[in-house]
Amino acid sequence: MDKDNYRPVAVTRVASNIIELILLDRLHDKLGTFCNQFGFKSKRDTDSDMCVFSLKQVVEYFNSRSSPGYVCYLDASKAFDRINYWCLFKKTHSSWY
């Protein structure tokens, strides 16, 4: 019933997906990630058991030392819905030089 769950189908979305695929292909070797990153990484998703295992290990580590541990979850699912892709492209392009 939430209107935010529905997005219109548009041709511009297809064009931006093509641009993203081209950029990803060209920049794949230059993109660095961390071993503890789960989302947006091939063969690693946020639904995996490894995420839960990692969190449990961190909690056990801090509990064993009687130290407080803080966790922050960030849902950025809508962050890129409001991005101006052309501005992002211009900024990325200018950083290559």
N, C-alpha and C positions, 0 to 999 in steps of 0.2 A: 504493500500500500504506500510505500515511501517513493515519492517521485524522483529522488536522487538515485534510485537503483536502476533507472532507465535512462539511456542516452540515445539520442537520435543517430541513425546511420547517415554518414556523410561521405562524400567523395574525398574531402580534404583529409580525412582520417587515413584513407588508403594511401594518399600521396605522402603523408607524414610517415607512415609505416615503411614505405619504399625508401625514403630518405634515411630513416633510422637504420634500415638494413644495410644500406650503402655505407653509412658512417661506421657502423659496427664492423663491417667487413674490413674497412680501411684502418680502423683503430684497434682492432682486436689484440694485436701484439703489444700495443702500448698501454692497454688498460691493466691496471694492477688491482688485485683484490686480496683480501685477507683470508687465511684458512678458516677463520671462524665466521665467515660470512655465509649465510644460507640462502637468502632470497636473491633473485636475479643472477644466479650463477648456474651454469650447466651441471646437470646431475645432482644438484643440491637444491631442495626446496624447503620452504618454511614448515611443511607438514611432516618432515622426516623425524624419525626417532632420535637422530643425532642431536637435534635442537634441544629436545627434552633432556637427553643425557648430559649435554654440555651445561645446561642450566642447573641440573641437579648437582653436578660436580662443583660448580661455583658456589652454590648454596652450602654444600657440605664443607668446602674449604673455609668459608667464613664462619660457619657454625663451630667448626673444630677449633678455631682460634678465638671464639667468643667475641667476634668482631661483627659490627653491623654490615649488612650488605644491602645495596640498593639496586633496584631493577627499574628500568624505564623502557616501556614499549612505545614505539612510534608507529602510528598508522598513517603512512604517506600515500595511501591509495588514490586520494583525490588531488594530491599536490601537482601532478603533471597534467591534470585536466585543465588547469588554468594557465599553463605556460604558453608564451608566445614562441612557437617553434622557430620562427625566422630570427628573432632576437637571439635565441639560444644558438642557432646555427652560425650567426654572424660572430658571436663571442667565441665560439669554439674555433671557427675558421681563423679569426685574428690571433688566437693563441698558438696556432701552428707555426707562425712566423716569428 
